[in-house]
Amino acid sequence: MKKKILIASFDLAIGGVERSLVGLLNSIDYQKYDVDLMLFKHEGEFFSLLPDGPNLLPENPAYSTFRKSISQIIRDGKYPIAISRLLAKYISSIKGKVIRVEEPGYLTIQYGWELTRPFLPELSKEYDLAIGFLWPHHFIGEKVKAKRKVGWVHTDYSNIFIDKKTEIKMWKNLDQIVAVSEECSNTFVNQFPHLKEKTIVIENILSQDFVRQQSEIQSAQEIKKEPGKTIIVSVGRLSHAKGFDNAIRACRQLVDKGYDIAWYVVGYGPLENELRKLITELGLENHFFLLGKKMNPYPYIKACDIYVQPSRYEGKAVTIREAQILGKPVVITNFQTAKSQVKDGVDGLITPMRIEGIVEGLQKLLDNPTLREELIKNTTSIDYGNENEVQKIYSLINA
């Protein structure tokens, strides 16, 4: 008899976590396992990439509220959930101001789930393994029957502010915690030492063939190649964590030093207007470009001369590995998990975490074509594929 697995996440909007989920779903052996996929909202640019193997469960109106605005929830008549969300927003806002947190969004999400839990239904089916792929994991922990329950950690816990008591209560309901890198695991365990024995590492599953095939199916039309001009590309959500404000300021310094560069960012997010304003203020309209959402970022990565990840923090950035798969010299900032992404001087450069660091790293590559070629040669000779990571997931069933 086949083992039964449930995998739960929010939706399939453009993002590194969602690409990782698609990678996992494409790697499972459906001859051996029955897999139900619970997406709170049946939407997202990656929705069309779902393989045939998993059984997509019907969208549940209560859980779909986590991808809706409060006003929409009220219009849908889900008044208890709407009130809970409003209260969560109010509490997290007040607490964030008191303790001067830059991003109280994690608190809002935590309190939103805590206060909404009584109004969320349970699943009736029982599973051998239930996987919560995107934090928080109240659904898997409290609303699902399973012999083993596992929650994924995709972020650097040293750079987010959460309510620890609420977090500990959530993790108590799970049997195993999966971090996507050793460094990601370390930052999590530093915050919750008593959970060390429950924490293991399973990397994001990434197919080299898939990345290369996707990079060939269309062109990056917005990228204009000109003789002597260096094309730089970054991919990520337009948020504080990704550091694109620092990238814009670094671009200004490089242009002032006489470098002919065009820097393109693929992604969207809450800071778009702020970043566009900064581009205008610094007079970079002909050098720094925000391209918005792209379902397929790979042709843009393929079109660049240098790939840059200027993040303030990351769990494990899938885009860095994708750039390496496509043979690009990579420059990343020294966020806490950086060494799990790049071997400095071998398949990329790790620069100090500041504007000047980004400038310094890019100058090394702009001034030294030999170094660029050496990094490209090294990335093309390394096998970055890791489809065998799915075996670790299978082992969780029998743990």
Number of C-alpha atoms within 10 A of each C-alpha: 6 11 13 18 22 25 22 22 22 21 21 23 18 21 22 18 20 21 20 18 23 19 21 18 22 21 20 20 14 14 8 11 16 19 23 18 18 23 20 22 21 18 14 15 16 18 15 9 13 15 13 10 18 20 13 15 14 12 13 15 15 15 20 16 20 20 15 11 12 19 10 13 22 15 11 12 10 16 13 15 25 22 17 20 25 17 16 21 20 14 15 23 18 12 15 18 11 9 10 11 16 11 17 20 17 16 23 23 18 22 24 23 22 17 17 19 16 10 13 16 15 12 12 9 10 14 20 18 22 28 27 25 22 18 17 20 25 21 22 27 24 16 15 19 19 19 13 20 24 26 28 21 24 24 24 22 22 15 16 16 16 20 12 11 8 14 16 13 12 20 19 11 16 21 16 22 23 22 26 21 22 18 22 25 25 20 20 22 18 13 13 14 11 11 16 16 10 14 21 17 18 20 21 24 24 26 19 18 11 11 19 16 12 13 20 11 10 12 13 16 9 10 18 10 12 11 6 9 13 17 22 24 25 28 31 26 23 23 18 17 16 19 21 24 21 21 24 22 18 21 26 19 15 18 14 10 10 8 17 16 19 23 23 23 24 21 21 19 13 11 15 17 11 11 17 17 12 16 22 12 10 12 12 19 14 11 18 22 19 18 14 17 19 15 14 18 22 24 21 26 29 22 21 23 18 25 29 27 25 29 24 19 24 21 25 26 24 21 21 24 21 22 25 26 24 21 24 29 27 31 26 27 24 22 20 20 23 23 14 15 20 20 12 16 14 15 25 29 22 23 22 16 19 18 20 16 19 26 20 16 20 24 14 14 21 18 11 11 11 11 17 21 15 15 23 22 16 18 23 15 11 12 10 16 16 14 18 13 17 20 13 13 17 16 9 16 18 10 8
